[in-house]
Amino acid sequence: MSEENPYSNASRRLENITGHLNGTGYKEWRTLSPSQTLAVCTNRERKWNGYGYKDTFFRFDDKGTASLLGNRFGHFSSKEYHELRPWLEQTLRINLKTICLAQPTIVEIHSPEVNHDFYDAIKPQGIIISFAEQDRLLHGHGVSTIEIYKLRYGNFNRLPDAVIWPESHEQVEIIVKAAQKFNVGCIPYGGGSNYVDALECPVEEEKRMIVSLDMRHMNRILSLNNENMSVTVEAGAIAKDLEMELRKLGYSLGWNAESIEFSTVGGLAALRSSGLRRSMYGDFENSIINMKFVTPIGTIKQSGHSISSPPIISGPDITNLLLGSEGTLGVITELTFKLHYLAPYRHYISMYFPSFHQGLLFLREIAQKKVVNNLSGARLVDETGLQLVHGFNTATPTVTTIFKEVLKKYYWKKFKGLETGKMCLAAILIDGYDLSKIENYEKRILNLGENFGGVNSGYDLGERMFFMSKGLPYLRDFLLDYYAISDYLDTSASWSNIEALVDKVKETIVTTCRAQNVRPRPYIAVRVDHLYETGVSLTFTYGFNCRNLADPLGTLRRVDQVALVEILRSNGSVSHFTTGIGKRKKESFVESLSEPAIEIMKNVKKTLDPTNIFCSQNLI
């Protein structure tokens, strides 16, 4: 990460703009009328070079106290985090006096490749299209650490040549047919929250025009059936917005995941988002009753079957083949979901455990013996993850609170075997319709936890655990200003394999960082995100100081690669939660498949997309 003044890039940016105005380098683009280059930005509340909302970000005040600005996250926003800076200084060796600010804008954006035959085919249909730099830049990336780093300190080799906003299923069919006829590449775009580099344009040997197909103008609720408890919605609806509208009517989709804040329902389906699973309602994919899917050879849908009737249980389910295709086979335009009555009560429970091992035993009992019928979420962080949880404490320290904390830790260590640096924290989220049942569930959970050495740590800490998943991306971007780079990997493992996998992956990351001259030792934490009878999903969060590294991104990529290899070697899955495969995990994904499975996927791709219109990536 260079320490040169980032504003020195402004002069080069000015030279480029001057060149554009003089007509150099943009000859073909300037043949288009001004109305065709009008920005139609739909991301006005979002950061252009970071994760999330413009009004939400971490900062240090004049006293060096960290705070999260904005009002998006209830009582976690506009609060001071007094324990965060000391922890960051000790763990990642950040220095408040050494700052690496992001560049104010991308230095150079190449002129678009325009296929006029394609443009002439879709423009008379009233389809909105933009060639503006702002729109192309916003649609040329997701929110992975590598992509955010490029936005802040570098550049992209290629961006989409245009952005298209279809407003109906029929318009999507027109676009896809025209793309096939005139050899134009398409990259479906949902909420822009992709974390596996799937939205970046292919560079090698890809000379044709590439368009970003932004689905967010297709965000209507098409029908809601109270009797059959189903809702049909266009694929561009933001999941969080849809959930809020349904809650006004007393319904819920039953999803509880951080990603729904920005993700479209079509994007979640394209990722086969297992991270949206809630035990109270079942798996995400099972909540889908039907969907429309536009491919170059036509639209796929369950004809002769009412979209609000029970599912067909005969023959292969084509829907399951398309789920998880990540925009490589076609475009989802409509989805029908099961509805659930909104549970009015929500309660958080948290418990400290002497070790990660005992915390796992506790969660296994809950999952396999179904201790709680209305379990809506579960978390478990190891000892290093717990340090960060404490860093997100919003309470203002006083002499009294510090004294009480000292006494509490002494009591825990003396009588409960809880020792700082070894203990972990579990959190449970319960939704329900009956408050008395929730209270009974809480007693049952706390009694079970005591059998494994657990100590009740209250509602607030449990809520903080679930908030952290939303706050960590903002913290990641903030730490880049102080030469600290971080990332995460998700996987799943069986109960008998969890601890061995965790130990090996951590050891691999430490060894790789040492070989890459990372100093000091990297931060590595693991978190359990979801429970199943057979195992759990896990998220590894890791980060390190990169001030003295010549190639921070290269180092991060190397750590990522070896960690993925070790995950597969240790019988973990290549992905879980809502991240998907993308370009980031493509090689590991292929290694995880058998030869017949690879051939089936290749043949499906050739059949549905014979000319490779959907070119953002190929999973195989």
C-alpha positions, -999 to +999 in steps of 0.1 A: +000+000+000+017+031-012+021+061+012+021+087-016-004+115-013-036+100-027-047+134-040-018+133-064-041+111-085-064+140-090-041+157-115-040+125-136-078+122-133-081+158-146-059+150-176-082+121-185-113+142-182-097+168-204-089+141-230-125+130-229-138+165-235-113+169-264-126+138-280-094+117-276-100+081-266-138+083-266-145+085-303-171+058-305-188+068-272-192+104-285-212+091-315-240+085-289-264+113-280-262+130-246-294+113-234-278+079-239-250+087-215-273+100-187-265+085-153-294+065-138-277+058-105-297+037-082-270+034-055-272+070-042-272+059-005-244+035-010-206+042-008-189+041-042-156+027-027-167+008+003-193-014+019-227-001+029-243+032+034-226+066+030-238+078+064-225+047+082-188+044+090-163+041+119-140+069+129-117+079+157-125+112+175-099+137+188-094+115+219-088+084+199-122+068+208-138+047+180-175+053+172-199+042+145-217+071+129-252+070+114-285+057+127-290+024+108-284+000+136-305+011+166-285+016+198-253+004+181-251+035+159-238+069+171-222+052+200-186+051+213-167+019+215-141+026+242-125-009+241-121-011+203-090+011+198-069-005+225-077-039+211-069-029+175-036-013+186-025-044+204-038-070+179-032-053+145-006-027+156-025+001+140-011+036+146-036+066+146-008+088+133-001+067+102-030+070+078-034+058+042-064+076+028-083+063-002-080+080-035-109+104-041-119+088-074-108+061-099-080+075-120-088+060-154-119+045-168-116+030-203-140+041-231-169+017-236-170-009-264-204-002-281-222-027-302-245-005-322-266-033-336-274-044-300-281-009-289-304-003-319-323-035-311-332-027-275-334+012-274-367+014-294-383-010-268-381+017-241-353-001-222-332+022-200-295+020-208-265+041-196-229+044-208-220+069-180-187+063-161-204+065-127-229+038-136-204+015-152-180+018-122-207+011-097-217-020-115-182-034-122-175-048-088-190-063-056-178-057-020-150-082-015-119-069+002-099-071-030-125-051-049-128-025-022-090-022-021-088-016-059-115+011-056-095+028-028-060+025-041-059+011-076-080+004-107-100-022-126-087-037-158-122-036-173-157-023-164-191-031-181-195-011-212-231-002-204-257-007-177-292-017-185-323-015-163-351-038-175-385-031-161-404-063-169-399-100-177-406-093-214-378-067-215-353-092-200-363-116-228-357-089-254-323-081-240-311-117-238-323-124-273-305-093-287-273-102-267-273-137-283-280-124-318-253-097-317-228-114-295-229-092-264-219-105-230-243-100-200-236-099-163-268-100-141-266-075-112-287-076-081-278-056-050-241-054-056-233-072-024-214-100-041-183-111-021-166-135-044-155-112-073-183-126-096-192-091-109-158-082-123-157-083-161-136-110-177-104-096-193-086-123-212-097-126-248-130-109-241-132-081-266-170-079-272-193-055-255-203-064-220-235-050-203-245-051-166-281-062-163-294-044-132-326-059-120-335-035-093-362-017-113-381-050-113-391-048-076-428-051-075-450-075-055-470-091-082-494-111-061-500-121-025-523-151-017-536-151+019-552-185+016-522-203+001-497-182+022-476-173-009-462-141-024-449-136-060-424-109-065-401-096-092-365-108-088-350-073-083-368-066-050-343-059-022-350-087+004-350-063+033-375-039+017-397-069+008-396-082+043-406-048+057-436-045+034-447-080+043-444-073+080-468-044+076-494-071+066-484-094+094-463-118+073-426-127+071-404-146+047-387-161+077-352-150+067-326-138+092-293-129+076-271-099+073-269-100+036-306-092+030-299-056+037-287-051+002-293-083-017-321-088-042-343-119-039-331-130-073-295-127-063-301-147-032-317-175-052-288-174-077-265-180-048-287-207-033-284-188+000-282-215+027-272-187+051-308-176+052-318-209+069-339-206+100-349-237+119-383-222+127-392-221+090-368-244+071-343-239+043-342-210+019-344-231-012-375-249+002-392-216+006-392-211-032-424-224-048-417-214-084-396-190-105-392-177-140-357-180-155-347-164-188-320-182-208-307-177-244-328-206-255-360-194-238-378-189-205-379-218-180-409-220-157-432-247-143-459-246-169-493-262-161-486-256-124-501-229-103-473-208-088-492-208-055-501-245-053-481-272-035-448-282-052-447-310-078-432-342-064-425-361-096-394-362-117-363-340-114-369-305-100-354-281-126-356-253-100-329-269-079-307-271-110-309-234-115-305-224-079-269-216-072-260-210-109-247-175-099-258-157-131-239-182-154-270-198-170-296-170-172-316-144-154-342-150-127-371-125-132-399-137-109-401-158-077-429-172-056-421-177-019-439-194+010-451-169+036-452-172+074-471-154+100-449-128+116-436-139+151-441-108+173-416-117+200-378-119+197-354-128+224-315-131+226-297-154+250-260-156+255-237-178+276-200-179+283-183-213+281-148-224+294-137-234+259-147-236+223-150-274+227-177-271+255-195-244+235-197-269+205-211-296+228-238-272+240-248-263+204-248-299+193-273-308+220-296-280+209-294-290+172-297-328+176-322-330+204-343-300+192-342-284+225-359-253+210-386-255+184-385-217+176-347-214+172-341-187+147-304-182+149-272-194+168-237-181+171-205-193+188-172-174+187-139-187+199-116-170+223-101-146+198-135-138+183-147-130+219-121-103+221-137-085+192-172-090+207-159-072+238-144-045+215-179-037+203-191-028+238-210+005+238-210+009+276-191+039+290-165+026+315-166+040+350-147+032+382-177+013+394-182-007+362-145-016+360-144-027+396-175-049+390-159-064+359-128-073+379-149-090+406-169-108+380-139-122+362-124-133+396-156-151+405-159-168+370-123-180+371-124-192+408-158-209+407-168-214+371-135-222+354-139-193+330-105-179+322-099-148+300-081-158+268-097-193+268-134-189+272-158-185+243-193-171+238-225-186+224-257-167+215-292-179+207-320-161+190-356-172+195-386-159+177-421-169+188-458-162+190-461-169+228-440-150+253-445-176+280-431-203+257-400-181+249-394-178+286-396-215+291-372-220+262-348-196+278-348-216+311-343-248+291-313-234+272-297-220+303-301-252+322-286-272+294-257-247+291-249-252+328-243-289+321-213-278+299-199-252+322-219-223+307-227-190+325-256-168+316-242-135+301-275-118+292-297-104+264-274-075+255-243-096+247-264-119+226-278-090+206-243-077+201-231-110+188-257-109+160-251-072+152-214-079+147-220-096+114-234-064+101-208-042+117-176-061+106-177-050+069-177-014+080-148-020+104-129-038+076-131-007+054-122+016+083-091-004+091-077+000+055-071+036+064-046+024+091-028-003+070-048-032+083-063-056+057-088-083+066-111-109+050-132-139+058-139-174+045-170-195+051-174-233+051-193-261+068-182-291+087-196-322+104-197-322+142-169-348+144-147-327+122-151-291+134-123-288+159-096-305+137-106-283+107-105-251+128-070-259+142-056-268+108-070-238+090-057-214+117-023-231+116-022-228+078-030-191+079-004-183+105+023-203+087+015-186+053+015-151+069+049-158+084+062-170+051+049-138+035+067-116+061+035-105+078+044-090+112+030-092+138+010-125+140-023-123+121-056-121+139-077-152+133-111-159+147-138-185+140-175-182+144-203-208+142-232-192+121-258-220+116-267-253+132-277-285+116-282-319+130-251-332+112-228-302+117-224-264+115-214-236+092-182-217+101-168-183+092-131-176+096-122-139+100-085-130+096-065-098+093-030-084+095-010-052+094+001-046+058+021-014+061+055-029+053+042-053+026+051-046-010+020-064-023-009-065+003-034-079-022-010-106-033-004-116+003-041-117+010-048-138-021-021-163-011-036-166+024-070-171+009-058-198-015-040-219+010-068-216+036-093-229+010-070-258+001-068-267+038-105-264+042-111-290+014-083-312+027-100-312+061-133-322+046-149-288+048-172-274+021-159-248-004-186-224+006-216-218+028-238-189+039-245-163+012-211-158-005-212-184-034-183-194-056-175-167-080-140-162-094-126-163-059-134-199-052-137-213-087-105-235-086-114-249-052-150-256-063-138-276-093-115-296-071-144-305-049-164-320-078-162-355-094-156-358-131-192-368-139-205-337-119-182-314-139-193-329-172-230-325-162-224-288-154-205-282-186-233-298-207-260-277-189-240-246-196-236-255-233-273-263-236-288-232-219-261-207-230-244-221-261-227-188-270-216-179-235-237-147-232-235-149-194-198-143-192-191-129-157-177-163-147-181-200-153-184-222-123-165-249-142 
